[in-house]
Amino acid sequence: MSRVPGWLGRLGAGLTEMGDRLNARRAQAEKDDDFDGGDDFGRSDGLGRSNGTDRGGTDSADAPAASTANGNGTPPQPPSPPSDTLVAAPAPAARPDPAAAVPWGMRVAAEAGWRLLVLAGTVWVLMRVISAVQLVVLAFVAALLITALLQPTVARLRRYGVPRGLATALTATLGFVVMGLVGWFVVWQVMENIDNLSDQIQDGIDELQRWLLNSPFHVTEDQIKDIAKSLREAVGANTDEITSAGLEGVTVIVEALTGILLTMFSTLFLLYDGKRIWQWTLKLVPAAARPGVAGAGPRAWRTLTAYVRGTVIVALIDAIFIGLGIFFLDVPMAVPLAVFIFLFAFIPLVGAVVSGALAVVVALVTQGVFTAVMALLVVLAVQQIEGHILQPFILGRAVRVHPLAVVLSVAAGGMVAGIGGAVVAVPLVAVTNTVVGYLRSYSQEPALRTSPVPRGATATGVAPVEHRPPS
């Protein structure tokens, strides 16, 4: 057997010595931990000896031996750790939650901000979709308005025992015939009086020119000629645009006919099967929100029906009285102007101003300044009566909308979808107001049902009154 080299023996001895030293340090560290974390209720140290008192308050049996270990009557001191023992660094302080460091107001603003951004994005996408199918949307909304006007007649015929299909056919046919006759009458009157009207307009312009020359505004004939020359140049410069507009008129006519057919088709089905269409629509709503939407739908429909019927009555009164006024003032085309006043009355505030201004302008260029002033007085008187008496009485509180909301909605509807958008803007706002009000009340009902019963003096104001029969 060969002898082990000397260097290998020394290496083994060194490793053994290093292991013993590590074991000693580990034992010493465990002993220090036991001494620092021990209590006074009989916990033993690393040597199995008691280092405290028992629960009865008496020292253990070997306490005197431990107390006199040093020979001078003092308790033994814990051995100091070796100099090379590693001391643990203190743990770093925990950082606060980042959400708690943000001020409360900023958190509320951020929560509201991202929700508003999502809502704005949804509205933008919806408006893009509506713009892409604008003709279909306007035709369906017009069908809703016509249905709101004709549906009470269908319901009355059903109560008299008329079958649903026959009642729908009779009501729709009568309604479309009346609207077609009104349109035909307006076109016929305009075509019949267009030649006479052009001559009267020329005479009116000459009379207006003479009045301006003799007026206190100090208008000279050269200024009037310059204005006329500017108008002729403007017309000549825009001849290409006028021609292109005339070519686009064919497309407009085709789109108008398509919209009319879609409106008639949609109206027939809404009159005949509106209830089942609404029930099918409810199935698309999530189950949690379905009861609220089911309650808001009939109220929205009542608001729309009240708005359409009230607007038709108010527009008819405006057209009759303003038409009679300009007829007695000998203004030409009084009947077509009355029909225009009736149609423009479906655009609240703005339509009344435009139709009244049209009647005054026709009176000015055909009959002179005095007749125009008298026509203006007639228009203002009728519109004041309509705005302060007829609308509050006929429409009532069900469709009351603030004038600022009316103006803004009409302007926004006109910018988005032209005249059609201006017509449907106000009923849309009225229906939205009704739906939002109902859903707010509906969401508060569970809270009222689960709220505690009021006590004391406040109970008399909110508690239901018990009605007892008279004795």
C-alpha positions as CSV (number, residue, x, y, z in Angstrom):
1,M,0.0,0.0,0.0
2,S,1.5,3.3,-1.1
3,R,1.9,6.1,1.3
4,V,-0.3,9.2,1.0
5,P,1.6,12.2,-0.1
6,G,2.2,14.8,2.6
7,W,0.4,17.7,0.9
8,L,-2.7,15.6,0.5
9,G,-2.7,14.8,4.2
10,R,-2.2,18.4,5.2
11,L,-5.2,19.3,2.9
12,G,-7.4,16.8,4.6
13,A,-6.4,18.0,8.0
14,G,-7.1,21.6,7.1
15,L,-10.6,20.7,5.7
16,T,-11.4,18.8,8.9
17,E,-10.3,21.7,11.1
18,M,-12.4,24.2,8.9
19,G,-15.5,21.9,9.3
20,D,-15.1,21.8,13.1
21,R,-14.7,25.5,13.2
22,L,-17.9,26.1,11.2
23,N,-19.8,23.7,13.4
24,A,-18.7,25.5,16.5
25,R,-19.7,28.9,15.0
26,R,-23.1,27.4,14.1
27,A,-23.7,26.1,17.6
28,Q,-22.6,29.4,19.1
29,A,-25.1,31.3,16.8
30,E,-27.9,29.0,17.8
31,K,-27.1,29.5,21.4
32,D,-27.2,33.3,21.0
33,D,-30.5,33.1,19.2
34,D,-32.0,31.0,22.0
35,F,-30.7,33.4,24.6
36,D,-32.1,36.5,22.9
37,G,-35.5,35.1,22.0
38,G,-36.2,33.2,25.2
39,D,-38.7,34.2,27.8
40,D,-39.0,33.7,31.6
41,F,-41.4,30.7,31.6
42,G,-39.1,27.7,31.9
43,R,-37.6,27.8,28.4
44,S,-34.3,26.0,28.4
45,D,-31.1,27.2,26.8
46,G,-28.8,25.3,24.5
47,L,-27.5,23.1,27.5
48,G,-30.9,22.0,28.7
49,R,-30.9,24.3,31.8
50,S,-33.8,26.5,32.9
51,N,-33.2,30.3,32.4
52,G,-36.4,31.7,34.0
53,T,-38.9,31.2,36.7
54,D,-41.9,28.9,36.6
55,R,-45.6,30.0,36.5
56,G,-45.9,29.9,40.3
57,G,-43.3,32.5,40.8
58,T,-40.7,30.2,42.4
59,D,-37.2,29.5,41.2
60,S,-36.4,26.1,39.7
61,A,-34.2,23.6,41.5
62,D,-31.0,24.4,39.8
63,A,-31.5,28.2,39.9
64,P,-29.0,28.6,42.8
65,A,-26.3,26.8,40.9
66,A,-26.9,29.0,37.9
67,S,-26.9,32.1,40.0
68,T,-23.6,31.4,41.6
69,A,-21.8,30.2,38.6
70,N,-19.5,33.2,38.7
71,G,-18.8,32.8,42.4
72,N,-19.7,36.4,43.3
73,G,-23.5,36.0,43.5
74,T,-24.2,37.9,40.2
75,P,-26.2,36.3,37.4
76,P,-24.2,35.0,34.5
77,Q,-23.8,37.3,31.6
78,P,-24.4,36.0,28.1
79,P,-21.3,35.2,26.2
80,S,-20.3,37.8,23.7
81,P,-20.4,36.7,20.1
82,P,-17.2,36.2,18.3
83,S,-15.8,39.1,16.4
84,D,-16.2,37.4,13.1
85,T,-19.9,36.7,13.6
86,L,-22.1,38.3,10.8
87,V,-24.7,40.8,12.1
88,A,-27.9,41.0,10.1
89,A,-28.7,44.5,8.6
90,P,-32.0,46.1,9.6
91,A,-34.9,45.5,7.2
92,P,-35.7,48.5,5.0
93,A,-38.9,50.4,5.7
94,A,-41.9,49.2,3.6
95,R,-42.8,51.7,0.8
96,P,-46.4,53.0,0.8
97,D,-49.0,51.9,-1.7
98,P,-48.6,54.0,-4.9
99,A,-52.4,54.4,-5.1
100,A,-52.5,55.8,-1.5
101,A,-49.8,58.4,-2.4
102,V,-52.1,59.9,-5.1
103,P,-54.4,62.7,-3.8
104,W,-58.0,61.8,-3.5
105,G,-59.2,64.6,-5.9
106,M,-56.7,63.5,-8.6
107,R,-57.9,59.8,-8.3
108,V,-61.5,60.9,-8.7
109,A,-60.6,63.0,-11.7
110,A,-58.7,60.1,-13.2
111,E,-61.6,57.7,-12.7
112,A,-64.1,60.1,-14.2
113,G,-61.7,61.0,-17.0
114,W,-61.1,57.5,-18.4
115,R,-64.9,56.8,-18.2
116,L,-65.6,60.0,-20.2
117,L,-63.0,59.0,-22.7
118,V,-64.6,55.6,-23.2
119,L,-68.0,57.2,-23.5
120,A,-66.7,59.8,-26.0
121,G,-65.1,57.0,-28.1
122,T,-68.4,55.1,-28.1
123,V,-70.3,58.1,-29.2
124,W,-67.7,58.9,-31.9
125,V,-68.0,55.3,-33.3
126,L,-71.8,55.5,-33.1
127,M,-71.8,58.8,-35.0
128,R,-69.5,57.3,-37.7
129,V,-71.8,54.4,-38.1
130,I,-74.8,56.6,-38.3
131,S,-73.1,58.8,-40.9
132,A,-72.4,55.8,-43.0
133,V,-76.1,54.7,-43.0
134,Q,-77.6,58.2,-42.6
135,L,-80.4,57.6,-45.1
136,V,-81.6,54.4,-43.3
137,V,-81.4,56.0,-39.9
138,L,-83.3,59.1,-41.0
139,A,-85.9,57.0,-42.7
140,F,-86.4,54.8,-39.6
141,V,-86.7,57.9,-37.3
142,A,-89.2,59.5,-39.6
143,A,-91.2,56.2,-39.6
144,L,-91.1,56.4,-35.8
145,L,-92.5,59.9,-35.8
146,I,-95.2,59.0,-38.3
147,T,-96.1,55.9,-36.3
148,A,-96.4,57.9,-33.1
149,L,-98.9,60.1,-35.0
150,L,-100.9,57.3,-36.5
151,Q,-100.8,54.6,-33.8
152,P,-103.6,56.1,-31.7
153,T,-105.9,55.7,-34.7
154,V,-105.0,52.1,-35.1
155,A,-105.6,51.4,-31.5
156,R,-109.1,53.2,-31.7
157,L,-110.0,51.0,-34.7
158,R,-108.9,47.9,-32.9
159,R,-111.2,48.8,-30.0
160,Y,-114.1,49.0,-32.5
161,G,-113.4,45.5,-33.5
162,V,-111.5,46.1,-36.8
163,P,-108.8,43.4,-37.4
164,R,-105.2,44.5,-36.9
165,G,-104.2,44.2,-40.5
166,L,-107.1,46.1,-41.8
167,A,-106.8,48.8,-39.2
168,T,-103.1,49.2,-40.1
169,A,-103.8,49.3,-43.8
170,L,-106.6,51.9,-43.5
171,T,-104.6,54.2,-41.2
172,A,-101.4,54.0,-43.2
173,T,-103.1,54.5,-46.5
174,L,-105.0,57.5,-45.2
175,G,-101.9,59.1,-43.6
176,F,-99.7,58.6,-46.7
177,V,-102.5,60.0,-49.0
178,V,-102.9,63.1,-46.8
179,M,-99.2,63.7,-46.8
180,G,-98.9,63.2,-50.5
181,L,-101.8,65.6,-51.2
182,V,-100.1,68.2,-49.1
183,G,-96.9,67.9,-51.0
184,W,-98.6,67.9,-54.4
185,F,-100.6,71.0,-53.4
186,V,-97.5,72.9,-52.4
187,V,-95.7,72.1,-55.7
188,W,-98.9,72.9,-57.7
189,Q,-99.3,76.3,-56.1
190,V,-95.6,77.2,-56.6
191,M,-95.7,76.2,-60.3
192,E,-99.0,78.1,-60.8
193,N,-97.7,81.3,-59.3
194,I,-94.1,81.3,-60.3
195,D,-94.5,83.5,-63.3
196,N,-96.7,86.0,-61.5
197,L,-94.4,85.9,-58.5
198,S,-91.3,86.7,-60.6
199,D,-93.0,89.8,-62.0
200,Q,-94.1,90.9,-58.5
201,I,-90.6,90.3,-57.2
202,Q,-89.2,92.6,-59.9
203,D,-91.7,95.3,-59.2
204,G,-91.0,94.9,-55.5
205,I,-87.3,95.3,-56.0
206,D,-87.9,98.5,-58.0
207,E,-90.1,99.8,-55.2
208,L,-87.6,98.9,-52.6
209,Q,-84.9,100.7,-54.6
210,R,-87.0,103.8,-54.7
211,W,-87.7,103.6,-51.0
212,L,-84.0,103.2,-50.2
213,L,-83.1,106.3,-52.3
214,N,-85.7,108.4,-50.4
215,S,-85.0,106.8,-47.0
216,P,-83.0,108.6,-44.2
217,F,-80.2,106.0,-44.7
218,H,-78.6,108.2,-47.4
219,V,-78.2,105.3,-49.9
220,T,-77.2,106.5,-53.3
221,E,-78.0,105.0,-56.7
222,D,-74.4,104.2,-57.4
223,Q,-74.2,102.1,-54.2
224,I,-77.3,100.2,-55.2
225,K,-75.8,99.5,-58.7
226,D,-72.6,98.3,-57.1
227,I,-74.6,95.9,-54.9
228,A,-76.4,94.6,-58.0
229,K,-73.2,94.3,-59.9
230,S,-71.6,92.3,-57.1
231,L,-74.5,89.9,-57.0
232,R,-74.3,89.3,-60.8
233,E,-70.5,88.7,-60.6
234,A,-71.0,86.3,-57.7
235,V,-73.6,84.4,-59.7
236,G,-71.3,84.3,-62.7
237,A,-68.2,83.2,-60.7
238,N,-70.2,80.3,-59.2
239,T,-71.8,79.1,-62.4
240,D,-69.8,75.8,-62.3
241,E,-70.8,75.2,-58.7
242,I,-74.4,75.9,-59.5
243,T,-74.2,73.5,-62.5
244,S,-72.6,70.8,-60.4
245,A,-75.3,71.3,-57.7
246,G,-78.0,70.9,-60.4
247,L,-76.3,67.6,-61.6
248,E,-76.2,66.4,-58.0
249,G,-80.0,67.1,-57.8
250,V,-80.7,63.9,-59.6
251,T,-78.8,61.9,-56.9
252,V,-80.7,63.9,-54.2
253,I,-84.1,63.0,-55.9
254,V,-83.1,59.3,-56.0
255,E,-82.1,59.3,-52.3
256,A,-85.3,61.1,-51.4
257,L,-87.4,58.5,-53.2
258,T,-85.5,55.7,-51.5
259,G,-85.9,57.4,-48.1
260,I,-89.7,57.8,-48.7
261,L,-90.1,54.1,-49.6
262,L,-88.1,53.0,-46.5
263,T,-90.2,55.3,-44.3
264,M,-93.4,53.9,-45.7
265,F,-92.2,50.3,-45.3
266,S,-91.0,50.8,-41.8
267,T,-94.2,52.6,-40.8
268,L,-96.4,49.7,-41.9
269,F,-94.5,47.2,-39.9
270,L,-94.2,49.4,-36.8
271,L,-98.0,50.0,-36.9
272,Y,-98.8,46.3,-37.4
273,D,-96.2,44.6,-35.3
274,G,-94.7,47.2,-33.0
275,K,-95.3,45.3,-29.8
276,R,-93.5,42.2,-30.9
277,I,-90.6,44.3,-32.3
278,W,-90.2,45.9,-28.9
279,Q,-90.3,42.5,-27.1
280,W,-87.6,41.2,-29.5
281,T,-85.5,44.3,-28.8
282,L,-85.7,43.7,-25.0
283,K,-84.1,40.3,-25.5
284,L,-81.0,42.0,-26.7
285,V,-80.7,43.9,-23.4
286,P,-78.7,42.1,-20.5
287,A,-81.0,40.4,-18.0
288,A,-79.8,42.6,-15.1
289,A,-80.9,45.8,-17.0
290,R,-84.0,44.4,-18.7
291,P,-86.6,45.4,-16.1
292,G,-85.5,49.0,-16.1
293,V,-85.4,49.2,-19.9
294,A,-88.8,47.5,-20.1
295,G,-90.3,50.2,-17.9
296,A,-88.5,53.1,-19.6
297,G,-89.7,52.0,-23.1
298,P,-93.5,52.7,-22.7
299,R,-92.8,56.0,-21.0
300,A,-90.4,57.0,-23.9
301,W,-93.1,56.1,-26.4
302,R,-95.8,58.1,-24.6
303,T,-93.4,61.1,-24.6
304,L,-92.7,60.7,-28.3
305,T,-96.5,60.4,-29.1
306,A,-97.3,63.4,-27.0
307,Y,-94.6,65.4,-28.7
308,V,-95.6,64.5,-32.3
309,R,-99.4,65.1,-31.7
310,G,-98.8,68.3,-29.9
311,T,-96.4,69.6,-32.5
312,V,-98.8,68.8,-35.3
313,I,-101.6,70.7,-33.5
314,V,-99.4,73.7,-32.8
315,A,-98.0,73.7,-36.4
316,L,-101.5,73.6,-37.8
317,I,-102.6,76.5,-35.7
318,D,-99.6,78.5,-36.7
319,A,-100.1,77.8,-40.4
320,I,-103.8,78.7,-40.3
321,F,-103.5,82.0,-38.5
322,I,-100.4,83.2,-40.2
323,G,-101.7,82.1,-43.6
324,L,-105.0,84.0,-42.9
325,G,-103.0,87.1,-41.9
326,I,-100.8,87.2,-45.0
327,F,-103.8,86.3,-47.2
328,F,-105.8,89.3,-46.0
329,L,-102.7,91.4,-46.5
330,D,-102.8,90.4,-50.2
331,V,-99.4,88.6,-50.1
332,P,-99.1,86.3,-53.1
333,M,-98.7,82.5,-52.5
334,A,-100.4,82.7,-49.1
335,V,-101.4,79.1,-49.1
336,P,-98.0,77.6,-50.1
337,L,-96.4,79.9,-47.5
338,A,-98.9,78.5,-44.9
339,V,-97.9,75.0,-45.8
340,F,-94.2,75.9,-45.4
341,I,-95.0,77.4,-42.0
342,F,-96.7,74.1,-41.0
343,L,-93.7,72.0,-42.1
344,F,-91.0,74.3,-40.6
345,A,-92.9,74.2,-37.2
346,F,-91.5,70.7,-36.7
347,I,-88.1,72.4,-36.1
348,P,-88.7,74.2,-32.8
349,L,-87.7,77.8,-32.5
350,V,-85.5,77.8,-35.6
351,G,-88.2,76.7,-37.9
352,A,-90.6,79.3,-36.7
353,V,-88.1,82.1,-37.3
354,V,-87.2,80.8,-40.8
355,S,-90.8,80.4,-42.0
356,G,-91.8,83.7,-40.6
357,A,-88.9,85.5,-42.2
358,L,-89.8,83.8,-45.5
359,A,-93.3,85.2,-45.3
360,V,-92.0,88.7,-44.4
361,V,-89.5,88.7,-47.3
362,V,-92.2,87.7,-49.8
363,A,-94.4,90.5,-48.5
364,L,-91.5,92.9,-48.7
365,V,-90.5,92.2,-52.3
366,T,-94.1,92.0,-53.6
367,Q,-96.2,94.4,-51.6
368,G,-93.7,96.9,-50.1
369,V,-92.4,97.9,-46.7
370,F,-95.7,98.6,-45.0
371,T,-97.2,95.2,-45.9
372,A,-93.9,93.5,-44.8
373,V,-94.1,95.3,-41.4
374,M,-97.8,94.2,-41.0
375,A,-96.8,90.6,-41.9
376,L,-94.0,90.7,-39.3
377,L,-96.5,91.8,-36.7
378,V,-98.8,89.0,-37.6
379,V,-96.0,86.4,-37.4
380,L,-94.7,87.7,-34.1
381,A,-98.2,87.8,-32.5
382,V,-99.0,84.2,-33.5
383,Q,-95.7,82.9,-32.5
384,Q,-95.8,84.6,-29.1
385,I,-99.3,83.1,-28.4
386,E,-98.0,79.7,-29.6
387,G,-94.9,79.8,-27.5
388,H,-96.4,81.0,-24.2
389,I,-100.0,79.5,-24.3
390,L,-100.4,76.7,-26.9
391,Q,-97.2,74.8,-26.3
392,P,-97.4,74.6,-22.5
393,F,-101.1,73.8,-22.7
394,I,-100.9,71.2,-25.5
395,L,-97.5,69.6,-24.9
396,G,-97.5,69.8,-21.1
397,R,-94.7,68.8,-18.8
398,A,-94.2,65.4,-20.4
399,V,-92.0,66.8,-23.2
400,R,-90.8,70.1,-21.6
401,V,-87.3,70.8,-22.7
402,H,-85.2,73.9,-21.8
403,P,-84.9,76.4,-24.7
404,L,-81.1,76.3,-24.5
405,A,-81.3,72.5,-25.0
406,V,-83.7,73.0,-27.9
407,V,-81.4,75.4,-29.7
408,L,-78.2,73.4,-29.1
409,S,-79.9,70.1,-30.2
410,V,-81.3,71.7,-33.3
411,A,-77.9,73.2,-34.2
412,A,-76.1,69.9,-33.6
413,G,-78.7,67.9,-35.5
414,G,-78.5,70.3,-38.4
415,M,-74.7,70.0,-38.5
416,V,-74.8,66.2,-38.4
417,A,-77.7,65.4,-40.7
418,G,-79.0,68.6,-42.2
419,I,-82.8,69.4,-42.1
420,G,-83.6,65.8,-41.1
421,G,-81.3,66.0,-38.1
422,A,-82.8,69.3,-37.0
423,V,-86.3,67.8,-37.2
424,V,-85.5,64.7,-35.1
425,A,-83.1,66.4,-32.6
426,V,-85.7,67.8,-30.2
427,P,-87.9,64.6,-29.9
428,L,-84.7,62.6,-29.4
429,V,-83.7,65.0,-26.5
430,A,-87.2,64.8,-25.0
431,V,-87.2,61.0,-25.1
432,T,-83.7,60.8,-23.7
433,N,-84.7,63.1,-20.8
434,T,-87.7,60.9,-20.0
435,V,-85.6,57.7,-20.1
436,V,-82.8,59.0,-18.0
437,G,-85.3,60.4,-15.4
438,Y,-87.1,57.0,-15.1
439,L,-83.9,55.0,-14.9
440,R,-82.6,57.3,-12.1
441,S,-85.8,56.8,-10.2
442,Y,-85.7,53.0,-10.8
443,S,-82.2,52.7,-9.5
444,Q,-83.1,54.5,-6.3
445,E,-86.1,52.3,-5.6
446,P,-84.0,49.3,-4.2
447,A,-82.2,51.7,-1.9
448,L,-85.5,53.1,-0.6
449,R,-86.9,49.6,-0.1
450,T,-83.8,48.5,1.9
451,S,-83.4,51.7,3.9
452,P,-84.2,51.6,7.6
453,V,-87.6,52.7,8.8
454,P,-87.5,56.4,9.8
455,R,-88.1,57.1,13.4
456,G,-88.9,60.2,15.5
457,A,-89.9,63.5,14.0
458,T,-88.7,62.6,10.5
459,A,-91.1,59.6,10.3
460,T,-94.1,61.9,9.8
461,G,-92.7,63.4,6.7
462,V,-91.9,60.2,4.8
463,A,-94.1,57.5,6.3
464,P,-97.1,56.5,4.3
465,V,-100.4,57.9,5.4
466,E,-102.9,55.2,6.4
467,H,-106.4,56.0,5.0
468,R,-109.2,54.7,7.3
469,P,-112.7,54.4,6.1
470,P,-115.1,56.8,7.7
471,S,-117.0,55.4,10.6
